[in-house]
Amino acid sequence: MRAFSAPGKALLAGGYLVLDPKYESFVIALSARMHAVVTSVKNPGLKDETNIHIKSSQFNHNEWNYIASKVRGFAPKEIDGKSNPFIEYTIINVCNYFFDIEADDNDITIEIFSDEEYHSKENTKVMKNTYKSFRFHDKDIQDVPKTGLGSSAGLVTVLTTALSSIFCKNLDISQHQHQRLIHNLAQIAHCQAQGKIGSGFDVAAATYGSIVYRRFFPDIISDLPKISTDDLDKYHTALRAVVDNSDWKMTATPTNLPKGFKLIMGDVNTGSETVKLVQKVKSWYNENLPSSLNVYKSIDSNNMKIIKLCQDLHILEKTNPTYYNDLLEGLSKGKIQNFKELQEFQNAVSEIRKNFRLITEQSGADIEPAVQTELLDNCCKLKGVLTGVIPGAGGFDAIALVASQDTDIALETKDLKEFQNVTWMKLRQANCGLSEEDSDHYRDLKSEC
């Protein structure tokens, strides 16, 4: 038995531009994690087939049973007629990558868990043990609102890792080559499951943690042949070549918020359809060139200012600790105007938001809708809060604030009408990406009632 976890994400700087390989983005990994616990046995009755049982008892009817075999190119068949593309493409790609490796066990069970911050907490009960605590829902997973932290990317990443560990007994996700293996397999499966080739920042953050990210070129995945049982060799041979290709032209440079700063996220309990937002913005961009390119250039310039300011603050904390401590105290007391670094950070985010409001107005895509503008502006008036954004594609997903480490956002907003629809999430910046966990920590979950 082995267990793995991967963090959620918040795209702090880089919304929409992250889709283009020429732009860099700033992605914060979150303490909320997706988990996979894998067990396996040898079942002589299965002969040349592999039974893969995926379940998540946190949701109603959240269970899938697949039969996969080399004869069908590992195209999984769900015995109850259910469909989950994220699970199915993960099985297809992991099994095809390890096509020539005979696993010791052929009856595999993978239990999926998600930390409570990924979904609405309405109508839930807490199940916990000494080590872990999870919320169990009384609905199917598709009927539970999500908060936009990257649950599908986290699912595919931990599922890829758990299944790979059956074929690769020495899998060590602290090693770069094994991280890259998981990342590349998960990126391919996630793109195929979505029916499109996305930016991949969510899978990259799930694997590597907080990063400055530049996406891979889409054709590395789009050039893969179609999965077909008529030519079993063609797909797994091409897949192996793509996954093992070190030249994805992607960068994922480790980073984090400077010392003394923290990320705060607030759920507005609505959520957005990212695909529809992206389609509207793409149409607006193509129909409004070259002025739309100038808008993107302005956003990129300010994104880079944020990345550079974080780097400069890291250096400042070491080279001039006295000034840096004064800066943190100034942020805590709301004296941002006394420190040019804080003003520059705040101004850069303000310019980005202004451009996204322009795109919202011109494209019809609710990147920063008026109600979110009002909420963010109110948040930025709070003592200790430097700035705030709607991360990623924007819309009605959870908001993200950059604040002083000692800011107590729940206390500051308690009983204030303008924050009555916000649930402050128990989140922090994650220290790592993909991680191996102690499988014993998931046993004997019991109701806290």
N, C-alpha and C positions, 0 to 999 in steps of 0.2 A: 504494500500500500504506500502510495506517495501522494503528496498534496502540493498544489501550486496556487499562487495568487498573482493578480496583475492590477495595477491602479487605474482609476478613472482619469479623466483629463479635463482641463480648461484651457482653451486656446485664448490666451490673454492678449496676444497681438498677432494678427495675420489672417483674420477672417476674410474669406473669398480669395485673397491673394495667395493663400496656401495651396490653391489648386494649380498654380503656375510654378514650374520648377525654377524660374528666375528670381523668385522672392523667398525670403526667409521669414520664419514665424517663431513665436515664443510660446511654448506649450508647457503648462504646469501640470505635473502629475499629482493626483490627489490621494488622500489617505483612504478613501472609499475604494474597496477592492472587489474584484470578482474572484471566485475561488473554484478549484476543481480538485476533487479527491478521487483517485483512481485505484481500483483493485482489479485483479485478474486471476483466472484459474485456467487450467487445462481441461477442456471438455472433449473427450475422445469421440463423443457422438456427433460432433460438428464436422468431422472429416476435413474437407478443404475450405470450409467456411469459417468466418469470424463473426461472433455475436457481439454487438456493441450496444450496451444499454446505457442511455443517458437519462438522468432524472434530476429534477429540482423540486423537492417536496415543499419548498416555500410557496408554491403556487398550485392551484387546482389543475389537475389533468396535465401536469407538466412532465411528461414522461414519454420517451421514444425508444423503440426497440428495433435495431437494425441488424440485418444479415448482409455481410459483405463477402465477396470472394474474388480471387484473382481472375477467374473465368469471365466475370462481368466487369473487369477493370476496376474493381472495388467500388463500383457504383452502388451505393447502399440501398437496400429495400426495407422500408419500414413496415413491419408485419401487421400493424393495425391501420395502415393507409394514411397515417399522419405525414405532415410535411414540415420541415424546418430547414430552410436553405443554409443557414449559418452552420448548423450541425452537419448537414449532408456534404457541403463542400469542404468542410474541415476533414471529415472522414476520407473523402475522395483524394484529397491532396496529400495527407499524411500517409495513407496506405500506399498510394502510387509512388511517393518519394522513396519509401522503404520497401518497394516492390520485391526486391531480390533478397530481403532479409526475412527469415522465418522466425516469427515471434514464438517465444516459449509457451505463451498462453493465448488462447483463442476465444475466451469468454470474458469480456471486459465490461466493467461497470464504472461509470464516471458520474459522481454526484456534484452538481453545480450549486454554489451558494453565491448570493450577492449581498453586499453590505447594505444597510437600510437606506443610505442616502441616494441610491439609484432610483427608487420608486416612491410614490406617494405612501404615506404611513396610514392612510384612512383604512379602517376596518382590518387591523392587523393585531397579531399577538406576538409577543417576544418569546423566542426559544433561545436558551443560553446554557452554557456550562462555565467552568472556571476561566476558560480562555476566549471563547467566542460568543457573540450574540447576534442573532439574525431575526428579522421580522418575517412572519409567515402570514400570507394573504388568503382571503377567502374567495378570491377570483382567479380566473385564468390570467396568465401573464399579459396577454394582449389587451386585457381590460383594465390594467393597472397603469395609471399615468407615470411616465418616466420624467426624470429631472434633467436629462441631457448630458450625462457624465460619460457617455461612451460605453454603454452596457454591451452592445453587440461586438464592439472591437475587443473589449475585455473578455467576453465569452469565447470568441474565436481564438484569442491568444492563449488563454489558460487551457482550453480544450485541445488546441494544437500541442501544447506542452505535455499535457497529461497523456494523450494518445501516443505521442512520440516517445515518451518514456517507456512504453511497452516494447517498442522495437529497438530502442537505443537505451540499454540498461545503464550505461555509463553517462547518461545525459546530465550535464552539469551546467545549469543556466548562469552560473557565475563566470563561465568562460565565454569570451567574445564570439568564438566560432559557433557555439551552441545558441547563443542569443541571436546571432545573425540567421541561423537555420530556422529558429522558431519565428522570428520576425518575417522572413521572406515567405515561408509557408503560410503564415497567418495573413499577410497582406494579400496574397493570391486568393485564398479562400474567402476573405472578407469582401474583396472586390467582386468575385464571382457571385457570391450570395446576394449582394446588393444589386447585381445586374448592371453595374457600372464600375469604372475605375476611379475611385475617389482619391483624395489627397493623401490618405494614409497616415495623417498625423496622429490619429487616435490609436491605431495599432502600434505606431512607433513609440508613443508615450507609454502604452501598456507594456511594451517590451523594455524600453530603456529608461523610463522615468521622465523627469523634467528635462526638456531639451530645447535648443535652438534648432529648428527643423527646416530642411529644404527637401521637397518631395522628390521621388524617383520619376523618371520619364515613363509615361503610361504605356508606351509600346512594349516595354519589357514584359508586361502581363498580357496586353492585347494580342501580342504575336504568338501566344501559346495556342496550340491546335485545340479544336473542340474535343471534349471528352467523348470517346466513342468506343463501344465494345467491339467494333469491327476492326479496329487497329489498336490493340492493347499496348504494343510497344511504343507507338508514336507519342502518346501523351506522357507516359511516365519517363521516357527518355528526354523529351523536351522539358518537362518539369524539373528533372534533376539538373539539367544544364542551366536553367534560369535560377533556381534556388541556390545553386553552388556558385553562380556568377557573382564575383565580388564587386563588379563595376555596375552597381545599380545607380550610380551618380546621385545618391541620396546622402544627405548629411543629417546626423542626429547628435549634436554636440551637447554633452551634459551641462546643465545650468541650474540655477534656482534663484528665488528671490533673495535679495541681500539680507544679511543678519539684522534682526530687529523688525523686519517686515513680515507680514503674513497675508495669506489669501483668505477672504471670507466669502462664502457663497450663500445666497438666499433663494429659496424655492418659491416661485409664484404660483405653483400648482396648476400650470396650464400646459406648457410644452409646445413645440413647433415642429412642422414637417420640413426638415432640412432640405430634402430633395426639391420640393416646390420652390423654396426660397432661392436655391442655387439656380434653378432653371430661369426664374424671373430675372435674376441679376445677370446671368449670362446673356440673355436676350437684350437687356438694357445696355450692357457693355458693347455688344456687337453692333447695335443700332445707333450708338451715340459716339462712335470713334470720330475724331481723336480726343474729344473732350473727356470721354470716359477714361481714356488712358491717363490723362492728366490727373484725374481724381485718384486713380490707382497709384500713380507716382507720389502724390501727396500722402496717401495712406502709408505707402511703403517707407517714405522718408521718416515719418513719425514712428512707424514700427521699429525702424532701425535705431531711432533715438532712444526708445525704451530699452531695447537690447543693450545698447552702448551704455546707457545710464546705469543699468543693473551691473554691468561689468565694472564701470567706474566706481560704483558704491562698494563693491566687493574690495576693490583696491584701496579705496579711501578708509574703509574700516580697519585695514591693516597698517596703512601708512600714516594716518592721522586720527587715531582713536578718540582723542579729545574732541575734535571737531565733529567726528561721526556720532559720538554720544550726544553732543549738543543738538545735532540734526534730528536724532531719534526723539529726544525730549521735545524739540520744537514740533515734530509731527504729532506727538502725543497730546500736546497742549493746543494744537490747532494753529500754530505759528508758522505755517508753510511759507509765507511770504518772506521770512527771514533767511531762507536757504535756497540758493539758486537751483540746486540739484532737484529739490522737491518741486519747485515751480516748473522746471523744465519737464519733469515727468508728468505733472498734472496737465501742462499745456499740450504735450504730445498726445495724451489720451483725448483731451478735449477736441483737438483737430481731427483725430481719427473719428470720433463720434459725430462731429459736424459733417464730415464727408459721408458717413453711413446714413445720416438723416437725409442728406441730399439724394443718395441712391434710393432710400425708402420712398421719398417723394416722387422721384422720376420713374422708378421701376414698378412701384406698387408692391414690392416685397417688404414685408414688415421686419426689417432688420433692426431698427430701433423705433418701435411704435411709440406714440405719444405717452401712453401710460407708463412705459418703461423709462422714457426720458425723464418724466416727472419723478419716478422712484429713484433713479440714479442721481438726479440733481439733489434730491432730499438727502440721500445717503452721503453725498460729498460735503454736505453742511455739518455732518457729525464730527465731533472732535476725535482725532486720531485716524480718520479716514482720508487717505491721500487722493484716491480716484476710484472710478468704477466703470465696468463695461458689461455688455451682454456678450459672453464669450462665444467663440465659434461663429456660427451662421447668424447669431442674433435671434430676434423674434421674442417669444414668450418663455424661453428656457430660463433656468436659474441665472441670476445676476452674480457677478464676481466683483469684489472690492479688494483693493490693495490698502492695507492699513497698518498701523503700528502694532507691534506684537502684543502690547498690553491692552488693546482696545476690547472692551466688553460690549459687543454689538447688541446682544440681547438686552442688557441692562439699559443701554443708551436709548433703545427704541421701545422699551416697555410702555404699553398703554398709549403710545402715540398713534393717532388715527391714520397718518400717512403710511405707516408700516404694518397695518393690521392684516394685510393679505400676504405678508412675507413670513416664511418659516426659515429661520436661520439654521443652516445645516452644520452638523458636527463634522467639519472637514478641516484639513490642514494640508499644506504642501507635503507630498510624499518624499521620503528619503531615498526610495529605490523604485525600480520598475518591476519586472518579472522576478518573483521570489519563490524559493521552495519553502514550504511550511511543514510543521510537525503534524503529521496526519492524525495523531491522537487528539489533537485540539478540536477535532470536529465530531468527536464521539459524544453520545449521551446528552444531546441537547434536550432541555426540559423547559416547560412553561414556567415563567417567573411568577405566575399567579399561585 
